[in-house]
Amino acid sequence: MDMNRRQFFRACAAGLGGSSLALLGFSPQPVLAEARSFKLERTTETRNTCTYCAVGCGIIMYSLGDKAKNAKSDIIHIEGDPDHPVNRGTLCPKGAGLLDFVHSANRLKYPQYRAPGSTEWKRMSWDETFDRIAKLMKADRDANFIAKSDDGITVNRWLTTGMLAASASSNESGYLTQKVMRSMGLLVFDNQARV
């Protein structure tokens, strides 16, 4: 370090002045010793499943809000769930970036429909969406359901529609989904974990 005589005297004067202030009681130590509050201290913890792939890692989302009626809380932190048997607290790079996905301006938050030949997407309510799906499924099942094979054997098949189930769901919900789809005659049924 290259220091001339004038800079040396300035450094010595600053050190002497600082130590004199400390002797008079102007010490920054109590300020430095004050414990900062943990950023997740006032948050609400919610356990969920990562949305990206078929592994089904557990995540913990922390939201901050006053919990008043009709007040929306904001997710401020997402981390892996250490108690989850699949990932035991770890997350891949996509899962570690879930907070960006949650706050993305391009994220869809409601169903949309584009009519054939149209270039415009129309926003639909969830009730309209479920009604439309049910009507289309019923029309397709009525038109393509096979009750008996060519040999006269009862088969009760519906081969023109398929179902892709979520792999992040529990065994119980997967079992119920399988039962409901099979009861309608669907044979084209698979799970996201195999895709």
N, C-alpha and C positions, 0 to 999 in steps of 0.2 A: 504494500500500500504506500503510495507516494503522497506525503503530506508536508506542506510548508509550515513555517513557524506560525503564521497567522491562523491557519486552520487548526493547528494543534492547540493554541490558546482558546479558540472557540469551542472545541470539543471538551477541553478541561472545564471551561466555564459552564457549559451545559450540564456536565456531570455533577459539578459542585452545586449548581442551582437545583437540580433534581433531587440530590441527596438532602439538601437543606429543606426542601419542601416536604420530603418524607419525614424528616425529624420534627417538623411542625404539625404533622398529622394528616398531610395531604397524600396519603398512600393509595395507589390504585388496587392494592391487594384485596380489600373486601369486594370491590367491584368484579375483579377477576375471579374471585372465589365463589361468586354467586352462581348457583346451579341454574342452567337453562332448562326451561320446561320441554319435555319430550313432545315432538310434533304430533305424535299419535295419541297423546294423552286424552284429548277431548273428542276423539273420533268414535264412530260406531263400527264395530267389527262384523263383517258378513262373510260367511264361507260360501264358496261357489266352485264351479268347475271351469277350467280353461276352455275357451271356445275354439281354439285353433285346429287341433288334430284329433286323431282317434285314441290317443293315449289316455286322456281323461284326468289330467293332473289337477290336484286340488289347489285352490288359491284362497287367499284372504284379502278382501277388499276393505279399505278403511275410508269411510265417508265422514265429511264434516258438515254439520248443519245444526240448526237450533231445535230440530225435531218438532217444530210447530205444525199445526194442521195446514195442509196444502203447501207447505214449504218444501222445496226440493233440496236435498243434500247433494254435495259434490264429492265425488270419489277423488281422494288426494294421494292415495298410495295403494299399490297392489304387490303382494309378495306370495311366495309359495307357502303352502300349508304344511308345517312340520309334522302334523298328526295324520296327514293323508297317507294311506298305504301305497299309493301308486308312485308319487314323486318325493315323499318325505321332506318337503320344503324346498326342493330344487325346482327351477324352471329353465326351459330352453330359451334361446334368444327371442323367439317369438312371444313366448309367455311372459318373459321379463319386460317386453314392450307393450303389454296390454293396456297400460295407462294411456299411451298415445292412441291406441285403438278406441278406447272409451271416449276420449275427448276429440276425436277426429271430426272435422266438419263434413266429411263424406260418408259418415256412418248412417245407415238407414235405421230409422226408429219406428217405422210404420210400414205396412204393406203397400205396394204399388202394383198397378196393372197397366199393361200396354196392349191395346186392342190389335188384332191382326192388321198389318198394313199401316199402322199408325206410327208416328215418330214421337208422340207425346206419352209420358208416363202419368197416369192418373192415381192420385192418392185414394186409398180405400180404408174404411174402418176395419177393425178385426172381425166384427160381426158380418160385414159384407163379404170379407175374404173367406171365412169359414162356410158361409152359406153358398158361395160360388163353388168352393172346392167340393162340398157335399153334393150339390146339384150335378156337377160335372162327373163326379164318381158314380152317382146313381145312374145317370144317363148312359155312361160307358158300361156299367155292370149290367143294366137291363138289355143293352144291345149285344153284348159279347159273352154273357154268362153261358157256360156249357154245363148242363145238368147231367147228361148221359153221353157216354162215348159212342162211337159207331157200332160197337158190339152190344150196346144196351146196358152197360155197366154204369152205375151211378158214380160220377166223379166230382160234381160240383166245383168246377174250375172257373177262374176268371184270370185269363192270361194277358189281357191287353193293358193292364195297369200294374205298376210295381210300387214297392215301398222300400225306402232306404231309411233305416232307423239310426238314431244317434248312439254312438258307442260310449259316450260319457255318462249315459244313464245307468242306474243301478240294475242289478239282476232282476229285481222284482218288477220294475217298470218295463224292462226288456221282455220279460215273460208275459206281462199283460198286453204289451204291444203285439207280440207274436200271436197271442190268442185272439185278439180283436181282428187282426188282418187275416188270419187263417179262417176265422168264422165267416168272413165275407167271401171266401173262396180264393183269395190271392195266393198264388204260388210263387210269384216273382217277388221275393222278399229277401233283403240282405241287410247287413249291418255295416256301418261306416268303418268299423275296425278292420274290415277285410279289404276296403277299397284302397 
